[in-house]
């Protein structure tokens, strides 16, 4: 199916909600932690496929601010897994740059150090994929943080109302270093975006599938991109306007 894709219309930025790890494990009679482990392995596989296709940014919703409310045993297992899967050599070998978005200060020290080490080591990797891990992240947290910072600047007389426009807001978000997602993929059968990149996904194309994330294969990714390529992205214009613009 890869060869059926239009290589000139590969999404620059794909965001994924990697849902279904726990249900995948339960269906196999395994602990939920096994599902998260397999999900982490699959993220590496999908990242490699994205890199080969020419995707520039892959943003993975790994752990939300709401996920802190899960059983402590599951949270601890996820944090331990994150540290174990931080492979600098693998990232360097594949020319992948690692970035993280989210409330870093809330993460355990071991996780902060692992992220810091990998981000520092890969920051000069250019031309390949940037893998963005959304960890202890949610859009409401992100937007609240941006508004609080904006209010502080206004109180200090450093910001005028007319200074607050879309470009300013973009600059205050965690994602200010990359373009908005062209395509958002959610696995696991649910059809919602769960507090993920709310501002950034204003004009993203959505693709939902029933496959649990650990089973989401390269063929599933090609299928999602193929569906994306069949859609007309209008950004508020009419279909006729878009067609004229592309001629």
Backbone bond lengths (Angstrom), bond angles and torsions (degrees), N, CA, C in turn:
res aa  C-N    CA-C-N  psi(-1)  N-CA   C-N-CA  omega(-1)  CA-C   N-CA-C  phi
1 X - - - 1.464 - - 1.528 111.45 -
2 X 1.325 117.86 -25.03 1.459 121.69 179.55 1.522 110.93 -55.76
3 X 1.331 116.69 -39.34 1.453 120.91 -174.40 1.524 112.48 -73.55
4 X 1.328 117.15 -10.91 1.453 120.99 177.29 1.528 112.01 -87.58
5 X 1.315 117.12 -7.76 1.458 120.59 -178.75 1.521 110.56 -78.73
6 X 1.327 115.16 146.50 1.453 121.64 173.05 1.521 107.97 -82.32
7 X 1.310 116.91 107.99 1.466 120.50 -175.41 1.529 112.64 -66.74
8 X 1.334 116.40 -11.82 1.467 120.28 177.30 1.528 111.98 -88.78
9 X 1.328 116.91 -4.29 1.462 120.55 -179.87 1.529 111.83 -124.96
10 X 1.307 116.73 32.92 1.461 120.40 175.73 1.529 108.93 -73.70
11 X 1.322 118.73 130.21 1.473 120.15 178.71 1.526 111.25 -56.04
12 X 1.305 116.35 134.83 1.460 119.76 177.15 1.531 110.24 -71.05
13 X 1.321 115.83 -35.99 1.469 120.98 -176.15 1.525 109.24 -134.24
14 X 1.314 116.13 120.77 1.461 122.61 174.74 1.522 108.57 -113.29
15 X 1.322 116.31 129.59 1.464 121.60 173.98 1.524 108.21 -109.33
16 X 1.323 117.22 140.56 1.459 120.14 -179.04 1.526 110.61 -128.30
17 X 1.327 114.82 140.05 1.461 122.60 168.89 1.517 105.24 -105.70
18 X 1.311 115.80 106.36 1.474 121.68 -170.26 1.527 109.93 -85.71
19 X 1.323 115.69 73.79 1.457 120.50 -172.72 1.534 111.12 -94.13
20 X 1.323 115.47 148.48 1.454 120.88 173.42 1.510 115.93 107.78
21 X 1.327 117.85 4.86 1.473 120.00 -179.90 1.527 111.79 -59.93
22 X 1.338 116.30 -47.27 1.463 120.51 -177.97 1.517 112.31 -66.42
23 X 1.330 116.52 -41.84 1.465 120.28 179.94 1.529 111.61 -68.53
24 X 1.330 115.82 -34.38 1.468 120.39 175.31 1.524 109.93 -60.30
25 X 1.335 116.01 -45.55 1.458 120.65 179.99 1.523 111.57 -65.76
26 X 1.331 116.86 -43.33 1.457 121.14 -179.34 1.527 110.98 -61.42
27 X 1.330 116.59 -40.02 1.464 120.64 179.99 1.524 112.00 -64.08
28 X 1.320 116.18 -24.56 1.457 120.96 -179.98 1.524 112.89 -100.26
29 X 1.331 116.42 5.73 1.454 120.62 -179.53 1.508 113.66 71.25
30 X 1.329 116.82 28.28 1.464 122.54 -177.26 1.527 110.40 -111.23
31 X 1.320 117.97 159.12 1.466 119.73 175.22 1.521 110.64 -67.54
32 X 1.317 117.16 154.49 1.460 121.41 -178.94 1.523 111.83 -56.81
33 X 1.323 116.54 -33.46 1.460 119.82 179.83 1.529 111.88 -59.57
34 X 1.334 117.27 -32.31 1.465 120.67 177.95 1.522 110.44 -66.16
35 X 1.320 116.15 -35.24 1.460 119.89 176.96 1.509 111.93 -66.04
36 X 1.326 116.33 -41.24 1.462 119.77 178.41 1.533 110.60 -66.45
37 X 1.319 116.82 -37.03 1.457 120.46 178.35 1.527 110.88 -63.64
38 X 1.335 116.23 -45.50 1.454 119.89 179.16 1.528 110.59 -68.08
39 X 1.328 116.37 -33.99 1.458 119.93 176.36 1.520 111.72 -63.04
40 X 1.337 116.39 -39.25 1.456 120.46 177.15 1.518 111.97 -64.46
41 X 1.321 115.62 -40.21 1.464 119.95 177.44 1.523 110.69 -63.35
42 X 1.326 116.02 -39.79 1.460 119.48 -179.09 1.519 112.13 -69.79
43 X 1.329 117.46 -32.26 1.459 119.57 176.42 1.525 109.67 -59.87
44 X 1.318 116.77 -40.59 1.461 119.86 178.08 1.526 110.56 -62.61
45 X 1.346 116.68 -42.25 1.467 120.18 179.79 1.524 111.11 -63.39
46 X 1.329 116.53 -46.27 1.459 120.41 -178.21 1.527 110.59 -66.94
47 X 1.320 117.05 -35.93 1.474 120.39 177.47 1.529 110.48 -61.89
48 X 1.312 116.98 -40.16 1.467 120.44 178.64 1.522 111.12 -64.14
49 X 1.339 116.72 -40.74 1.468 120.76 178.37 1.527 110.05 -65.06
50 X 1.331 116.73 -44.38 1.462 120.67 178.79 1.525 110.86 -59.40
51 X 1.311 115.87 -42.21 1.460 120.42 179.51 1.521 111.03 -60.65
52 X 1.318 116.94 -44.29 1.466 120.91 -179.81 1.521 112.14 -66.16
53 X 1.330 116.98 -31.80 1.464 121.24 179.98 1.533 112.37 -76.17
54 X 1.320 116.21 -19.28 1.456 119.75 -178.41 1.515 114.42 99.08
55 X 1.345 116.94 12.15 1.467 120.45 173.17 1.526 108.05 -64.91
56 X 1.314 117.27 134.51 1.467 120.59 -176.29 1.531 113.20 -92.41
57 X 1.333 117.06 -30.37 1.465 120.65 -179.00 1.523 109.44 -136.06
58 X 1.315 115.75 131.96 1.459 122.71 173.30 1.517 106.97 -126.32
59 X 1.336 116.88 115.16 1.457 121.48 -178.01 1.523 109.26 -109.75
60 X 1.311 116.57 120.69 1.465 122.49 -173.47 1.524 110.55 -111.97
61 X 1.328 115.42 121.90 1.470 121.84 177.63 1.522 107.36 -78.04
62 X 1.311 116.07 98.60 1.450 122.42 -170.47 1.523 112.53 -95.29
63 X 1.343 116.39 -39.54 1.465 120.29 -175.80 1.517 107.55 -159.05
64 X 1.324 117.07 118.40 1.463 121.12 -177.13 1.527 111.07 -90.12
65 X 1.322 115.67 166.96 1.464 119.02 176.35 1.528 110.10 -63.33
66 X 1.335 116.77 -30.95 1.469 120.69 178.51 1.532 112.00 -71.47
67 X 1.328 116.62 -24.40 1.463 119.99 -179.57 1.529 112.80 -66.77
68 X 1.335 117.56 -15.23 1.465 119.29 175.49 1.531 111.41 -63.31
69 X 1.337 116.54 -18.29 1.464 120.88 -179.53 1.530 112.71 -84.30
70 X 1.316 117.64 -1.12 1.460 120.05 178.32 1.537 110.13 -74.08
71 X 1.339 117.88 166.76 1.473 119.99 178.90 1.528 111.14 -52.86
72 X 1.314 115.96 139.12 1.465 121.49 -175.12 1.521 111.81 -57.49
73 X 1.336 116.96 -33.56 1.463 120.16 -179.68 1.529 110.61 -63.68
74 X 1.325 116.40 -40.29 1.464 119.90 179.67 1.521 110.95 -70.14
75 X 1.324 116.86 -41.53 1.467 120.42 178.62 1.525 110.28 -61.13
76 X 1.317 116.62 -46.30 1.466 120.36 -179.90 1.525 111.07 -61.67
77 X 1.326 116.76 -39.24 1.462 120.78 -179.85 1.528 110.66 -64.80
78 X 1.334 116.57 -39.89 1.460 120.40 179.24 1.525 110.48 -66.22
79 X 1.325 116.68 -43.35 1.464 120.14 -179.59 1.536 110.87 -63.38
80 X 1.304 116.03 -41.36 1.463 120.24 178.18 1.520 110.57 -63.99
81 X 1.318 116.11 -40.17 1.461 121.26 -179.90 1.524 111.12 -64.12
82 X 1.334 116.62 -41.30 1.461 120.73 179.59 1.524 110.61 -58.32
83 X 1.322 116.28 -45.36 1.466 120.59 179.86 1.529 110.59 -63.52
84 X 1.329 116.25 -43.82 1.466 120.13 -177.92 1.517 112.62 -65.11
85 X 1.341 117.40 -31.30 1.463 120.39 -174.78 1.526 113.44 -90.86
86 X 1.297 118.78 -0.01 1.458 121.27 177.15 1.526 109.32 -76.49
87 X 1.318 116.82 96.61 1.467 122.74 -174.42 1.530 109.22 -111.98
88 X 1.325 116.27 96.29 1.460 121.02 -178.19 1.527 110.71 -61.15
89 X 1.319 116.94 -43.12 1.466 120.03 -177.83 1.523 111.44 -60.70
90 X 1.318 116.76 -41.09 1.465 120.71 179.40 1.524 110.71 -65.77
91 X 1.315 117.47 -41.62 1.461 120.96 178.52 1.520 111.14 -64.16
92 X 1.322 116.96 -43.07 1.459 120.71 179.91 1.524 110.97 -66.79
93 X 1.313 116.61 -40.58 1.470 121.54 -178.80 1.525 111.16 -61.74
94 X 1.333 115.90 -34.00 1.459 120.49 -178.20 1.532 112.73 -99.54
95 X 1.322 116.97 10.42 1.465 122.61 178.96 1.524 111.66 53.49
96 X 1.333 115.99 43.27 1.461 121.96 179.42 1.525 109.31 -100.79
97 X 1.306 115.53 133.15 1.465 120.88 174.06 1.523 108.42 -98.06
98 X 1.313 117.15 130.41 1.463 121.48 -178.78 1.513 110.07 -101.32
99 X 1.338 115.25 132.92 1.458 121.40 172.55 1.520 108.11 -130.97
100 X 1.322 116.11 159.54 1.455 121.06 179.34 1.520 108.61 -132.44
101 X 1.330 117.09 137.53 1.459 121.57 173.23 1.522 108.06 -123.29
102 X 1.320 116.41 139.98 1.449 120.12 -178.89 1.513 111.73 138.11
103 X 1.311 115.10 -177.07 1.466 122.64 -176.99 1.530 109.54 -82.91
104 X 1.321 115.58 81.69 1.461 121.98 -176.56 1.522 112.19 -56.74
105 X 1.326 117.47 -37.68 1.463 121.11 -175.27 1.529 112.44 -65.27
106 X 1.315 117.50 -21.40 1.459 120.82 -179.13 1.530 112.15 -82.47
107 X 1.314 116.95 -15.43 1.458 120.94 -177.14 1.521 111.33 -78.72
108 X 1.332 117.91 152.35 1.464 120.65 175.88 1.528 110.96 -57.36
109 X 1.313 116.09 152.95 1.462 121.54 -177.84 1.527 111.45 -56.69
110 X 1.333 116.92 -39.12 1.467 120.04 -178.72 1.525 111.44 -63.18
111 X 1.340 116.93 -36.71 1.462 121.33 178.91 1.523 109.83 -71.54
112 X 1.321 117.03 -42.36 1.459 120.45 177.75 1.528 110.96 -59.09
113 X 1.307 116.46 -43.64 1.461 120.14 -179.47 1.519 111.69 -66.07
114 X 1.333 116.67 -39.54 1.466 120.46 179.86 1.526 110.43 -64.50
115 X 1.327 116.75 -45.25 1.460 120.32 177.47 1.523 110.60 -62.61
116 X 1.325 116.35 -46.08 1.455 120.27 -178.43 1.519 111.98 -59.07
117 X 1.310 116.92 -42.85 1.459 121.60 -179.85 1.526 111.37 -62.86
118 X 1.317 116.27 -46.59 1.467 120.28 -177.20 1.528 111.93 -70.94
119 X 1.321 116.81 -39.31 1.464 119.00 179.77 1.522 110.89 -66.94
120 X 1.316 116.64 -39.90 1.456 120.37 179.03 1.531 111.47 -65.66
121 X 1.331 115.96 -42.38 1.468 120.40 -177.33 1.522 112.40 -68.02
122 X 1.341 117.06 -30.25 1.469 120.23 -173.45 1.527 113.74 -105.13
123 X 1.315 117.99 2.87 1.468 119.80 -171.72 1.524 113.45 -63.40
124 X 1.328 117.95 -22.53 1.464 120.44 -178.99 1.522 112.86 -97.91
125 X 1.332 117.39 2.99 1.462 119.93 174.89 1.526 108.49 -68.88
126 X 1.303 117.07 125.02 1.456 121.34 -175.59 1.522 110.70 -130.63
127 X 1.320 114.95 153.03 1.453 120.25 174.71 1.511 115.11 88.54
128 X 1.328 116.45 -11.97 1.456 120.03 -178.63 1.515 111.87 -110.73
129 X 1.315 115.26 -150.36 1.459 121.71 -177.70 1.525 111.21 -84.87
130 X 1.321 116.36 139.84 1.455 122.09 167.55 1.518 107.32 -103.84
131 X 1.329 116.17 115.24 1.458 122.35 178.66 1.515 108.28 -94.08
132 X 1.317 116.08 117.61 1.474 121.67 -175.94 1.526 108.60 -109.52
133 X 1.316 116.35 119.82 1.462 121.94 179.86 1.527 109.22 -99.27
134 X 1.329 115.94 117.71 1.463 121.19 175.86 1.526 107.59 -89.26
135 X 1.324 115.43 105.84 1.463 121.41 -171.03 1.523 108.64 -128.13
136 X 1.323 116.65 126.67 1.462 121.08 -172.76 1.524 108.60 53.83
137 X 1.318 114.10 47.30 1.467 121.80 -174.48 1.526 110.61 -120.60
138 X 1.321 115.71 146.75 1.454 122.59 164.54 1.513 106.74 -157.65
139 X 1.329 116.22 153.32 1.460 119.44 -178.94 1.521 111.97 -65.77
140 X 1.316 117.25 -37.50 1.464 118.59 -179.47 1.528 110.86 -65.53
141 X 1.330 116.74 -38.42 1.467 119.89 174.86 1.523 109.52 -62.23
142 X 1.333 116.44 -45.81 1.460 122.19 -177.66 1.523 111.63 -61.83
143 X 1.329 116.33 -46.90 1.462 120.32 -177.94 1.530 111.52 -70.01
144 X 1.316 117.00 -37.85 1.466 120.59 176.65 1.525 110.19 -61.40
145 X 1.318 115.59 -43.32 1.475 120.88 178.96 1.531 110.71 -62.24
146 X 1.324 116.60 -42.78 1.461 120.54 179.64 1.525 111.50 -65.71
147 X 1.326 116.96 -40.02 1.470 120.79 179.46 1.521 111.12 -67.69
148 X 1.320 116.25 -38.89 1.460 119.84 179.14 1.535 110.19 -63.61
149 X 1.321 116.09 -42.19 1.463 120.84 178.79 1.531 110.33 -65.04
150 X 1.322 116.17 -40.24 1.462 121.09 179.01 1.525 111.04 -64.26
151 X 1.321 116.50 -43.49 1.463 120.65 178.58 1.526 111.21 -61.67
152 X 1.330 116.11 -39.05 1.455 120.22 179.61 1.528 111.13 -64.77
153 X 1.333 116.42 -43.91 1.467 120.24 178.65 1.525 110.98 -63.56
154 X 1.336 116.38 -39.41 1.465 120.00 178.80 1.526 110.73 -65.68
155 X 1.332 116.25 -40.80 1.469 120.46 179.57 1.517 111.31 -64.09
156 X 1.311 116.94 -30.70 1.467 121.90 179.45 1.520 112.19 -85.41
157 X 1.330 116.67 0.12 1.458 120.44 179.58 1.514 114.02 76.38
158 X 1.331 117.23 16.47 1.461 121.29 -177.12 1.527 112.76 -97.44
159 X 1.327 117.07 -1.48 1.455 120.59 -176.43 1.522 109.73 -143.79
160 X 1.337 116.22 130.06 1.459 121.98 178.15 1.525 109.34 -101.30
161 X 1.341 117.82 153.44 1.470 120.28 179.26 1.521 112.80 -52.59
162 X 1.333 116.65 -39.96 1.463 119.68 -177.88 1.534 112.81 -70.56
163 X 1.323 116.30 -11.54 1.469 119.60 176.95 1.526 111.81 -78.41
164 X 1.320 116.53 -17.99 1.465 120.67 -176.02 1.529 109.15 -87.61
165 X 1.323 115.48 101.03 1.460 122.48 177.05 1.531 108.35 -132.68
166 X 1.329 117.47 -173.91 1.462 119.76 -177.07 1.524 111.77 -61.80
167 X 1.319 116.89 -39.72 1.465 119.63 179.94 1.527 110.86 -63.58
168 X 1.334 116.22 -40.95 1.463 119.23 178.32 1.523 110.57 -62.83
169 X 1.337 116.73 -47.12 1.466 119.97 -179.30 1.525 110.32 -60.39
170 X 1.327 117.04 -44.43 1.469 120.01 177.32 1.523 111.40 -56.06
171 X 1.317 116.54 -38.66 1.463 120.62 -177.76 1.521 112.54 -68.30
172 X 1.333 117.45 -21.35 1.456 121.55 -177.75 1.534 113.08 -92.90
173 X 1.316 117.21 -5.26 1.453 120.90 -177.25 1.519 111.26 -88.54
174 X 1.323 115.28 159.67 1.462 121.36 179.34 1.529 112.11 -60.93
175 X 1.305 116.06 -25.66 1.465 122.26 -173.47 1.520 113.20 -95.56
176 X 1.336 117.71 19.36 1.464 120.27 -172.02 1.528 114.60 -65.28
177 X 1.323 117.25 -8.18 1.472 120.73 -177.83 1.526 112.86 -95.79
178 X 1.334 117.79 2.13 1.459 118.91 -175.64 1.529 110.78 -145.25
179 X 1.341 117.63 161.64 1.467 120.35 178.06 1.521 111.06 -72.68
180 X 1.314 116.17 163.59 1.458 120.89 176.87 1.529 110.11 -66.16
181 X 1.332 117.24 154.77 1.469 119.47 179.70 1.526 112.04 -62.88
182 X 1.317 115.79 135.21 1.461 120.48 171.19 1.524 109.86 -80.29
183 X 1.311 115.90 -37.11 1.465 122.34 -175.05 1.526 109.71 -135.91
184 X 1.326 116.41 129.62 1.462 121.22 172.74 1.521 108.50 -113.12
185 X 1.327 115.65 126.13 1.464 122.41 -179.79 1.523 108.34 -111.71
186 X 1.330 116.38 130.08 1.462 120.26 171.04 1.515 109.08 -122.56
187 X 1.317 115.67 126.70 1.458 121.59 177.55 1.534 109.20 -95.57
188 X 1.326 116.80 174.58 1.459 121.19 170.89 1.517 116.33 90.05
189 X 1.341 117.70 -1.28 1.448 119.79 173.20 1.517 117.06 94.52
190 X 1.336 118.44 -17.17 1.464 119.93 179.58 1.531 109.93 -80.35
191 X 1.337 116.85 149.56 1.453 120.84 -178.57 1.520 110.57 -123.62
192 X 1.309 113.87 68.28 1.466 122.01 175.26 1.525 106.88 -152.09
193 X 1.342 117.09 166.57 1.463 119.10 -176.73 1.527 112.85 -108.42
194 X 1.315 117.70 0.04 1.466 122.77 165.49 1.528 114.44 48.80
195 X 1.351 115.48 51.98 1.460 118.90 171.98 1.531 112.33 65.84
196 X 1.320 116.37 33.49 1.467 121.91 -174.25 1.527 110.98 -117.61
197 X 1.307 118.03 116.40 1.459 123.82 172.92 1.538 112.12 51.89
198 X 1.331 115.95 47.32 1.461 120.47 -174.63 1.530 112.20 -61.22
199 X 1.304 117.20 -47.07 1.467 121.34 178.94 1.523 110.06 -67.40
200 X 1.322 116.66 -44.93 1.454 122.02 -172.38 1.529 113.43 -69.85
201 X 1.328 117.44 -25.07 1.466 121.12 -176.00 1.524 113.19 -93.96
202 X 1.322 116.84 20.67 1.468 120.44 -177.97 1.525 111.89 -54.80
203 X 1.337 117.50 -37.07 1.459 120.96 -179.25 1.528 112.56 -126.62
204 X 1.312 116.76 23.26 1.465 120.14 176.40 1.523 110.02 -74.71
205 X 1.316 115.94 152.53 1.455 121.42 170.95 1.526 107.84 -88.82
206 X 1.336 117.33 136.50 1.462 122.04 -177.40 1.530 110.18 -104.47
207 X 1.329 114.91 141.26 1.468 120.70 175.71 1.529 107.77 -135.66
208 X 1.330 116.45 119.61 1.457 121.96 179.48 1.528 109.21 -113.03
209 X 1.322 116.34 139.97 1.464 119.86 176.25 1.527 109.23 -141.17
210 X 1.318 116.20 158.66 1.466 121.98 -177.50 1.522 113.35 -81.59
211 X 1.309 117.41 -17.07 1.465 121.66 -176.53 1.525 110.93 -61.11
212 X 1.325 116.95 131.84 1.461 120.22 174.27 1.530 108.77 -68.24
213 X 1.331 116.20 147.45 1.457 119.69 -174.07 1.537 114.15 -54.23
214 X 1.324 121.42 -42.90 1.474 119.38 -179.60 1.522 113.52 -59.22
215 X 1.345 117.05 -23.47 1.465 121.00 -179.95 1.524 112.51 -99.30
216 X 1.311 118.13 0.58 1.465 121.62 -179.14 1.521 108.39 -71.28
217 X 1.325 116.18 111.43 1.459 122.17 -170.78 1.527 111.88 -100.03
218 X 1.320 114.42 176.52 1.459 119.70 175.47 1.524 110.63 -60.49
219 X 1.342 117.10 -36.93 1.458 120.40 178.08 1.524 111.12 -64.47
220 X 1.323 116.99 -37.44 1.464 120.60 175.68 1.530 110.56 -63.34
221 X 1.323 116.11 -39.78 1.465 120.16 178.09 1.521 110.59 -64.82
222 X 1.332 117.28 -45.34 1.467 120.59 178.11 1.527 110.57 -58.86
223 X 1.337 115.91 -39.49 1.460 120.14 -179.45 1.537 110.31 -64.66
224 X 1.306 116.26 -42.02 1.468 120.24 178.90 1.524 110.78 -62.82
225 X 1.323 116.76 -42.49 1.464 120.65 179.64 1.525 110.49 -68.33
226 X 1.339 117.04 -37.31 1.465 120.51 177.85 1.526 110.82 -61.67
227 X 1.335 117.04 -42.19 1.462 120.99 177.05 1.526 109.89 -63.57
228 X 1.317 116.37 -43.00 1.465 121.70 177.64 1.531 110.49 -57.33
229 X 1.319 116.52 -43.50 1.460 120.39 -177.12 1.523 113.33 -69.20
230 X 1.323 116.73 -17.18 1.466 120.71 178.53 1.525 112.36 -86.15
231 X 1.315 116.32 -9.56 1.461 119.83 -177.62 1.525 111.15 -91.86
232 X 1.315 114.92 150.94 1.460 120.70 176.16 1.521 108.40 -101.33
233 X 1.300 116.30 117.14 1.459 120.68 -179.46 1.530 108.65 -89.55
234 X 1.325 115.83 112.28 1.462 119.98 -170.23 1.532 114.22 -101.33
235 X 1.311 118.88 -23.65 1.466 122.44 178.26 1.534 111.92 49.68
236 X 1.326 116.29 41.36 1.459 121.20 177.28 1.515 114.64 91.39
237 X 1.328 118.68 -9.64 1.455 122.10 178.34 1.527 109.94 -85.09
238 X 1.310 116.32 171.47 1.456 119.84 172.59 1.521 108.99 -84.00
239 X 1.328 116.23 162.49 1.451 119.91 177.92 1.511 111.96 -59.49
240 X 1.346 116.65 -37.88 1.468 121.12 -179.86 1.531 110.79 -65.51
241 X 1.311 116.23 -39.08 1.465 119.36 178.68 1.526 111.46 -63.63
242 X 1.329 115.98 -41.29 1.457 120.20 179.61 1.523 110.65 -64.64
243 X 1.328 116.13 -42.05 1.457 119.57 179.63 1.517 111.71 -63.56
244 X 1.323 117.20 -40.63 1.471 121.03 178.12 1.525 110.85 -65.45
245 X 1.328 115.16 -39.25 1.463 121.02 -179.29 1.524 111.30 -64.78
246 X 1.340 116.96 -33.43 1.458 121.58 -176.44 1.529 112.92 -87.05
247 X 1.323 116.99 -7.53 1.464 119.45 -179.15 1.532 111.28 -75.35
